[in-house]
Amino acid sequence: MADPMYIFVGTYTRNLPHVQAKSEGIYLLAMDPTSGALSNVSKTVNVENPSYLTLHPNRKYLYAANEVGDFGGRSSGAVSAFAIDSANGALTFLNQEPTDGAAPCHLSVEKTGQYLLTANYTGGSVAVHPIGSDGRLGKMSDFIQHVGTSVNPQRQQEPHAHSFTVSPDNRFAYAADLGMDKVMIYALNTEQGKLTPATQPWVHVHPGAGPRHFDFHPIGRYAYVINELDSTITTFAYEESSGHLTELQALSTLPVGFEGRSHCADIHVHPSGNFVYGSNRGHDSIAIFAIDQSSGLLTAVGHESTQGKVPRNFAIDPTGIFLLAANQNTDTVVVFRIDQHTGALIPTGQALDVPTPVCLKFW
């Protein structure tokens, strides 16, 4: 029998205007790599709003964004560090640091494992924390406050950093800011943990798009951003030497004729580089696109229902065989098999109840 795969699940434990929280913390699931069957392994309680998770490159440590707006008596969220027991995946809390911006919603560890990069949504800012050899977080080494607005009067009257992603070569960091309709581009100094504007300090998406999450093609020539507010994906050419992005295309993630309310959430490129997937909250589906390898351009393949409501985050297993969707408002994680030729998602019949799932990370 094949060894199981393990998945950490970030959740909401505190009610928010758009969320009825039911969770107790961070959950660990096991998945059968043959059938996709899921089972509960353990949970780590008393972690407040661990909405987004990321792993250290050595897989020994996990970091959580504590998506709160009041931490330490001021307008700030926090990030928490945990050690992972290699035998059973149990988490041991190490320490916690403020992010100096409210509602941190996304984080990543750069490839040397020395720094944690965090996007503060309500704060409209990005932060960098050093990581010690024991996995603990140090005092912030850099912080940048975004400034700007865009055209949506409800959602874009101030900056809202929504993700912070490192380039494949670890030289640049890209912050998708929903409030400004910009992807901010920073040169990343891993000697000092500092950010400086790149020679192209930002790239605009179309007005009112609301860029949210960002992912690179595995060959490093293309990048993709999913736009929350108008349900589109923007394709960019990526210039490795300079970090520059050049827009190539923007496509809707929704089917022709759809007239309901829907907002995008997450985006991932398949490990093969042949497909891009994006989640629709409202249409409650995963949008599927094929990638032209010579140009990076996308062609719509179709949509697959996530069999639940408000699919926030989703994850593709490292082998590229399964896609798991986290249905935030119906408390389920649902498993699909990926057709390796077409990219289509095939329901496996496998699902598991998990309270308010927001983020999935394969360990």
FITOR-777709 format. One record per residue (C-alpha): x, y, z. Coordinates in steps of 0.2 Angstrom, whole numbers, padded with zeros to 4 digits, always signed. Last residue first. Layout:
! FITOR-777709
XYZ;...
//
This chain:
! FITOR-777709
+0016+0093+0016;+0002+0098+0004;-0005+0115+0008;-0024+0119+0008;-0031+0136+0013;-0048+0142+0018;-0058+0127+0025;-0072+0133+0036;-0075+0117+0046;-0068+0101+0037;-0080+0088+0031;-0071+0076+0019;-0074+0072+0000;-0070+0058-0012;-0083+0054-0026;-0068+0055-0038;-0075+0070-0048;-0066+0071-0064;-0057+0088-0068;-0053+0091-0086;-0034+0096-0090;-0036+0088-0107;-0022+0075-0108;-0018+0073-0090;-0036+0072-0084;-0035+0078-0067;-0044+0068-0053;-0055+0078-0041;-0056+0078-0022;-0068+0089-0012;-0064+0097+0005;-0080+0102+0014;-0086+0115+0026;-0101+0122+0015;-0096+0140+0016;-0077+0138+0013;-0077+0124+0000;-0059+0119-0001;-0055+0111-0018;-0042+0097-0020;-0035+0093-0037;-0027+0076-0040;-0014+0069-0052;-0001+0083-0053;+0012+0073-0043;+0014+0087-0031;-0005+0087-0027;-0014+0102-0034;-0022+0114-0021;-0038+0124-0019;-0041+0140-0010;-0058+0149-0008;-0072+0138-0015;-0087+0147-0010;-0101+0134-0009;-0100+0116-0012;-0099+0102-0026;-0083+0111-0033;-0092+0112-0050;-0081+0110-0065;-0078+0122-0078;-0072+0122-0096;-0057+0121-0108;-0053+0140-0110;-0038+0143-0120;-0023+0152-0112;-0008+0161-0119;+0009+0156-0114;+0016+0158-0131;+0025+0143-0136;+0018+0132-0123;+0000+0136-0127;-0008+0134-0110;-0025+0125-0108;-0038+0133-0096;-0049+0126-0083;-0061+0136-0072;-0065+0128-0055;-0082+0131-0049;-0094+0139-0036;-0102+0151-0049;-0102+0162-0033;-0084+0160-0028;-0074+0155-0044;-0058+0146-0042;-0044+0146-0055;-0034+0132-0064;-0020+0134-0077;-0015+0119-0088;+0000+0112-0098;+0014+0117-0086;+0016+0099-0081;+0016+0105-0062;-0002+0112-0066;-0002+0131-0064;-0012+0137-0049;-0025+0151-0046;-0035+0156-0031;-0050+0168-0027;-0062+0174-0041;-0078+0183-0037;-0096+0178-0042;-0113+0187-0043;-0125+0179-0056;-0126+0183-0074;-0117+0169-0083;-0120+0170-0102;-0103+0164-0107;-0095+0154-0093;-0084+0162-0080;-0065+0164-0078;-0065+0178-0091;-0049+0180-0101;-0035+0193-0101;-0020+0192-0113;-0002+0197-0116;+0003+0209-0102;+0021+0212-0100;+0030+0208-0083;+0048+0213-0079;+0059+0203-0067;+0074+0210-0075;+0084+0194-0080;+0069+0183-0079;+0057+0192-0091;+0040+0186-0088;+0026+0187-0102;+0010+0190-0093;-0007+0182-0093;-0022+0190-0084;-0035+0179-0077;-0053+0186-0075;-0067+0187-0063;-0071+0205-0062;-0067+0208-0044;-0055+0194-0040;-0042+0195-0053;-0032+0180-0055;-0014+0183-0060;-0003+0172-0072;+0015+0172-0075;+0025+0166-0091;+0043+0162-0095;+0048+0153-0080;+0048+0135-0087;+0036+0130-0072;+0023+0144-0076;+0022+0156-0062;+0008+0160-0050;-0001+0175-0043;-0016+0178-0032;-0028+0193-0030;-0028+0206-0044;-0044+0217-0043;-0050+0219-0061;-0058+0237-0058;-0046+0245-0071;-0036+0233-0082;-0020+0226-0074;-0006+0238-0070;+0012+0233-0069;+0023+0238-0055;+0041+0244-0050;+0049+0240-0067;+0067+0243-0062;+0062+0233-0046;+0057+0243-0031;+0068+0238-0016;+0064+0224-0003;+0075+0220+0012;+0079+0204+0021;+0098+0208+0023;+0107+0195+0013;+0091+0189+0004;+0089+0205-0005;+0073+0204-0015;+0070+0216-0029;+0051+0221-0028;+0037+0221-0041;+0020+0227-0037;+0006+0219-0046;-0007+0233-0048;-0025+0236-0049;-0023+0248-0034;-0035+0240-0021;-0032+0222-0026;-0013+0223-0024;-0004+0208-0031;+0013+0208-0023;+0027+0200-0033;+0044+0196-0026;+0060+0196-0036;+0077+0187-0036;+0071+0170-0030;+0075+0162-0047;+0057+0155-0048;+0050+0172-0043;+0043+0175-0025;+0025+0177-0022;+0016+0190-0010;-0003+0189-0011;-0018+0201-0007;-0011+0218-0004;-0026+0229-0002;-0023+0248-0006;-0037+0261-0003;-0053+0266-0011;-0053+0250-0021;-0067+0239-0014;-0083+0249-0013;-0079+0263-0025;-0071+0252-0038;-0060+0263-0049;-0043+0262-0042;-0033+0268-0027;-0015+0271-0021;-0002+0269-0008;+0007+0253-0003;+0015+0253+0014;+0032+0243+0014;+0039+0234+0029;+0057+0226+0031;+0067+0216+0043;+0053+0212+0055;+0058+0205+0071;+0063+0186+0071;+0052+0171+0067;+0057+0154+0074;+0061+0140+0062;+0076+0134+0073;+0089+0141+0060;+0080+0158+0062;+0068+0165+0050;+0069+0183+0046;+0052+0193+0044;+0047+0203+0028;+0031+0213+0027;+0019+0219+0014;+0006+0233+0015;-0012+0237+0011;-0017+0236+0030;-0033+0228+0026;-0025+0214+0015;-0008+0213+0023;+0004+0202+0012;+0017+0192+0020;+0035+0187+0015;+0045+0175+0027;+0064+0175+0026;+0079+0164+0027;+0072+0148+0019;+0083+0150+0004;+0068+0149-0008;+0058+0163-0001;+0045+0158+0012;+0027+0163+0007;+0012+0172+0015;-0006+0177+0011;-0020+0185+0021;-0013+0197+0034;-0028+0206+0040;-0021+0222+0048;-0004+0229+0045;+0011+0229+0057;+0014+0211+0053;+0016+0206+0072;+0026+0191+0077;+0022+0174+0084;+0032+0160+0091;+0036+0141+0091;+0020+0132+0092;+0022+0113+0090;+0012+0105+0076;+0009+0087+0074;+0014+0080+0057;+0015+0062+0063;+0034+0056+0062;+0042+0072+0055;+0034+0082+0069;+0032+0100+0061;+0038+0115+0070;+0026+0130+0070;+0028+0148+0067;+0014+0161+0068;+0011+0177+0058;+0002+0192+0065;-0011+0205+0061;-0010+0224+0065;-0021+0238+0071;-0015+0240+0089;-0016+0232+0106;-0005+0218+0103;-0015+0212+0088;-0031+0219+0081;-0035+0217+0063;-0035+0198+0062;-0029+0186+0049;-0016+0176+0058;-0006+0171+0043;+0002+0154+0047;+0019+0147+0045;+0024+0129+0045;+0041+0121+0049;+0051+0105+0045;+0047+0105+0026;+0065+0110+0022;+0058+0123+0010;+0047+0131+0024;+0029+0128+0022;+0015+0141+0019;-0002+0143+0027;-0017+0155+0025;-0032+0158+0036;-0025+0154+0053;-0039+0164+0061;-0033+0162+0079;-0023+0146+0083;-0031+0139+0099;-0031+0121+0092;-0019+0111+0081;-0029+0097+0073;-0025+0078+0069;-0026+0065+0056;-0043+0067+0047;-0046+0056+0032;-0046+0059+0013;-0049+0046-0001;-0039+0051-0017;-0040+0033-0023;-0022+0029-0027;-0013+0043-0017;-0023+0040-0002;-0025+0057+0007;-0021+0061+0025;-0028+0077+0033;-0020+0089+0046;-0031+0103+0053;-0026+0120+0059;-0037+0130+0071;-0054+0127+0080;-0066+0129+0065;-0084+0135+0064;-0082+0153+0057;-0097+0161+0049;-0088+0171+0036;-0091+0187+0025;-0092+0200+0039;-0079+0190+0049;-0082+0176+0063;-0066+0170+0071;-0059+0153+0069;-0056+0154+0050;-0046+0140+0042;-0029+0133+0036;-0029+0115+0031;-0012+0105+0031;-0012+0091+0018;-0003+0074+0020;+0000+0061+0006;-0002+0043+0011;+0011+0030+0009;+0007+0017-0005;+0000+0000+0000;
//
